[in-house]
Amino acid sequence: LARCMEPRAATPGRRLDAIRALSAAGIPVSVLAAPMIPALNDAELEAILAAAAKAGACSAGYTLLRLPLEIRDLFVEWLNANYRDRASHVMSLVRDTRGGADYDSRWGLRRTGTGAYADLLAIRFRLARRKFGLDKRSLDLDLTRFRPPPVKGDQLTLF
């Protein structure tokens, strides 16, 4: 699914490698399981979080598939071309999570949706996040090495 949906993006294995490398370097890593597509990849939610935790992530989030107007037709075309047998079921579940529409842009709802299916996904996410220790609220960052970028016109330093 990842290769079909994002052919030029890093594979899930490469993303896990990046998490491992960043975590090994002491950099706190948060992962985003997105987009969660009903009846297409939502069954993998727990496995995604387990793999991320094993690789060293310390927190996680998720986003339910969002289909704003400029994306909807492109997604439906892709879905019919690649998963014709599930396309109507996927879109039916998407509508169930969006109050009968393909998209709900309201703040706080567009990321997680509403209704029974969205609620179930949210419960599964919270349980998996807790189970795999990905529920750290704040990331402790060392800001002592941060240097603001120079402002245009500032003199650059030699060293």
PAZALUM-238330 format. One record per residue (C-alpha): residue in one letter; z, x, y. Coordinates in steps of 0.5 Angstrom, whole numbers, padded with zeros to 4 digits, always signed. Layout:
N
aZXY ...
end
This chain:
159
l+0000+0000+0000 a+0002+0006+0005 r-0005+0009+0004 c-0009+0003+0004 m-0005+0000+0011 e-0005+0007+0014 p-0010+0011+0011 r-0009+0017+0017 a-0001+0017+0017 a+0004+0021+0013 t+0005+0019+0006 p+0012+0016+0004 g+0013+0023+0001 r+0011+0027+0007 r+0016+0022+0011 l+0022+0024+0006 d+0020+0031+0007 a+0021+0031+0014 i+0027+0027+0013 r+0030+0032+0009 a+0028+0038+0013 l+0031+0035+0020 s+0037+0033+0016 a+0038+0040+0013 a+0037+0043+0020 g+0043+0039+0022 i+0039+0033+0026 p+0041+0026+0025 v+0036+0022+0022 s+0035+0014+0023 v+0029+0011+0019 l+0026+0004+0020 a+0023+0000+0014 a+0017-0003+0018 p+0013-0007+0018 m+0017-0011+0012 i+0011-0016+0010 p+0014-0022+0006 a+0011-0022-0001 l+0007-0015+0000 n+0013-0010+0001 d+0019-0013+0002 a+0021-0012-0005 e+0021-0005-0004 l+0027-0005+0001 e+0032-0003-0003 a+0028+0003-0006 i+0026+0005+0001 l+0033+0005+0004 a+0036+0009-0003 a+0030+0014-0002 a+0032+0015+0005 a+0039+0016+0004 k+0038+0021-0002 a+0033+0025+0003 g+0039+0025+0008 a+0038+0020+0013 c+0044+0017+0016 s+0042+0010+0019 a+0037+0005+0018 g+0033-0001+0021 y+0028-0006+0019 t+0023-0010+0023 l+0019-0016+0020 l+0012-0016+0020 r+0010-0018+0028 l+0003-0021+0029 p+0002-0022+0036 l-0005-0025+0038 e-0008-0018+0039 i-0006-0016+0032 r-0006-0023+0028 d-0014-0023+0026 l-0014-0016+0024 f-0008-0016+0020 v-0011-0023+0016 e-0018-0020+0015 w-0014-0013+0012 l-0010-0018+0008 n-0016-0022+0005 a-0020-0016+0004 n-0014-0012+0000 y-0010-0017-0002 r-0014-0024-0003 d-0010-0026-0009 r-0003-0026-0004 a-0006-0027+0003 s-0004-0035+0003 h+0003-0034+0001 v+0004-0028+0005 m+0002-0032+0011 s+0006-0038+0009 l+0012-0034+0009 v+0010-0030+0015 r+0010-0037+0018 d+0016-0039+0015 t+0020-0034+0019 r+0017-0035+0025 g+0018-0043+0026 g+0011-0045+0023 a+0007-0040+0028 d+0004-0033+0026 y+0009-0030+0032 d+0015-0031+0036 s+0015-0027+0042 r+0023-0028+0044 w+0027-0023+0044 g+0032-0022+0039 l+0028-0026+0034 r+0021-0022+0034 r+0024-0016+0030 t+0028-0020+0025 g+0025-0027+0025 t+0029-0034+0023 g+0029-0039+0017 a+0032-0038+0010 y+0027-0032+0008 a+0028-0028+0014 d+0036-0029+0013 l+0035-0027+0006 l+0031-0021+0008 a+0037-0019+0013 i+0042-0020+0008 r+0039-0016+0003 f+0038-0010+0009 r+0045-0010+0011 l+0048-0010+0004 a+0043-0004+0002 r+0044-0001+0008 r+0052-0001+0007 k+0051+0001-0001 f+0047+0007+0001 g+0051+0009+0007 l+0046+0008+0012 d+0050+0004+0017 k+0053+0010+0022 r+0053+0007+0028 s+0053+0013+0033 l+0049+0019+0032 d+0053+0025+0034 l+0048+0030+0038 d+0049+0036+0041 l+0047+0036+0048 t+0049+0043+0051 r+0042+0045+0049 f+0038+0040+0053 r+0034+0042+0059 p+0030+0037+0063 p+0023+0038+0063 p+0021+0041+0070 v+0018+0037+0076 k+0011+0038+0078 g+0011+0043+0083 d+0018+0046+0081 q+0018+0054+0080 l+0017+0056+0073 t+0022+0061+0070 l+0019+0067+0067 f+0024+0067+0061 
end
